[in-house]
Amino acid sequence: MTPTKESVAEARFNSGVTRAQQHFKENHYALAVQASEEALRIKPDEATARKLLDDAKAAWPLEEQFKEALARSVSMLKQKKWTDARRAAEDAQRIKPGDERVARVKKRIDEWESYFR
């Protein structure tokens, strides 16, 4: 039995929504936006895909802020600027409380600071 155009479109839509949800869950907001937009090309007025797109677009700038703060913290750590490193790590932690990367950086700051002082 040959699939109908409608069943193929429905499968592509569902795949797009599923991928968007997974990417969002993994904090891959750019990919979540892309997958949501693919789903919305098939069903432009579908509420779930529209919400996923809106949420991913809203979270994307925060993800960039988080990455920048975490990178700044690591950079300050390498320069042995402990206070600046800790401040940048705390900035990242405010954006993503409980993120294990921040916890690892803060632990490294404490270790390096005690070693080099």
Contacts in CASP RR format, 6 or more apart in sequence:
PFRMAT RR
TARGET T0000
AUTHOR 0000-0000-0000
METHOD contacts of the structure
MODEL  1
MTPTKESVAEARFNSGVTRAQQHFKENHYALAVQASEEALRIKPDEATAR
KLLDDAKAAWPLEEQFKEALARSVSMLKQKKWTDARRAAEDAQRIKPGDE
RVARVKKRIDEWESYFR
3 11 0 8 1.000
9 42 0 8 1.000
12 38 0 8 1.000
12 39 0 8 1.000
12 42 0 8 1.000
13 39 0 8 1.000
13 42 0 8 1.000
13 43 0 8 1.000
13 46 0 8 1.000
13 49 0 8 1.000
16 35 0 8 1.000
16 36 0 8 1.000
16 38 0 8 1.000
16 39 0 8 1.000
16 49 0 8 1.000
17 35 0 8 1.000
17 36 0 8 1.000
17 39 0 8 1.000
17 48 0 8 1.000
17 49 0 8 1.000
17 52 0 8 1.000
19 31 0 8 1.000
19 35 0 8 1.000
20 32 0 8 1.000
20 33 0 8 1.000
20 35 0 8 1.000
20 36 0 8 1.000
20 39 0 8 1.000
20 49 0 8 1.000
20 52 0 8 1.000
20 53 0 8 1.000
20 56 0 8 1.000
21 32 0 8 1.000
21 52 0 8 1.000
23 29 0 8 1.000
23 31 0 8 1.000
23 32 0 8 1.000
23 35 0 8 1.000
23 56 0 8 1.000
24 32 0 8 1.000
24 52 0 8 1.000
24 55 0 8 1.000
24 56 0 8 1.000
24 59 0 8 1.000
27 59 0 8 1.000
27 63 0 8 1.000
29 56 0 8 1.000
29 57 0 8 1.000
29 59 0 8 1.000
29 60 0 8 1.000
29 63 0 8 1.000
30 60 0 8 1.000
32 52 0 8 1.000
32 53 0 8 1.000
32 55 0 8 1.000
32 56 0 8 1.000
33 53 0 8 1.000
33 56 0 8 1.000
33 57 0 8 1.000
33 60 0 8 1.000
35 52 0 8 1.000
36 49 0 8 1.000
36 50 0 8 1.000
36 52 0 8 1.000
36 53 0 8 1.000
36 56 0 8 1.000
37 53 0 8 1.000
39 46 0 8 1.000
39 49 0 8 1.000
39 52 0 8 1.000
40 46 0 8 1.000
40 49 0 8 1.000
40 50 0 8 1.000
40 53 0 8 1.000
43 49 0 8 1.000
62 95 0 8 1.000
65 95 0 8 1.000
66 92 0 8 1.000
66 95 0 8 1.000
66 96 0 8 1.000
66 99 0 8 1.000
69 88 0 8 1.000
69 89 0 8 1.000
69 91 0 8 1.000
69 92 0 8 1.000
69 95 0 8 1.000
70 88 0 8 1.000
70 89 0 8 1.000
70 92 0 8 1.000
70 101 0 8 1.000
70 102 0 8 1.000
70 105 0 8 1.000
72 84 0 8 1.000
72 88 0 8 1.000
72 91 0 8 1.000
73 85 0 8 1.000
73 86 0 8 1.000
73 88 0 8 1.000
73 89 0 8 1.000
73 91 0 8 1.000
73 92 0 8 1.000
73 102 0 8 1.000
73 105 0 8 1.000
73 109 0 8 1.000
74 85 0 8 1.000
74 105 0 8 1.000
76 82 0 8 1.000
76 84 0 8 1.000
76 85 0 8 1.000
76 88 0 8 1.000
77 85 0 8 1.000
77 105 0 8 1.000
77 108 0 8 1.000
77 109 0 8 1.000
77 112 0 8 1.000
80 112 0 8 1.000
80 116 0 8 1.000
82 109 0 8 1.000
82 112 0 8 1.000
82 113 0 8 1.000
85 105 0 8 1.000
85 109 0 8 1.000
86 106 0 8 1.000
86 109 0 8 1.000
89 102 0 8 1.000
89 105 0 8 1.000
89 106 0 8 1.000
89 109 0 8 1.000
92 99 0 8 1.000
92 101 0 8 1.000
92 102 0 8 1.000
92 105 0 8 1.000
93 99 0 8 1.000
93 102 0 8 1.000
93 106 0 8 1.000
96 102 0 8 1.000
END
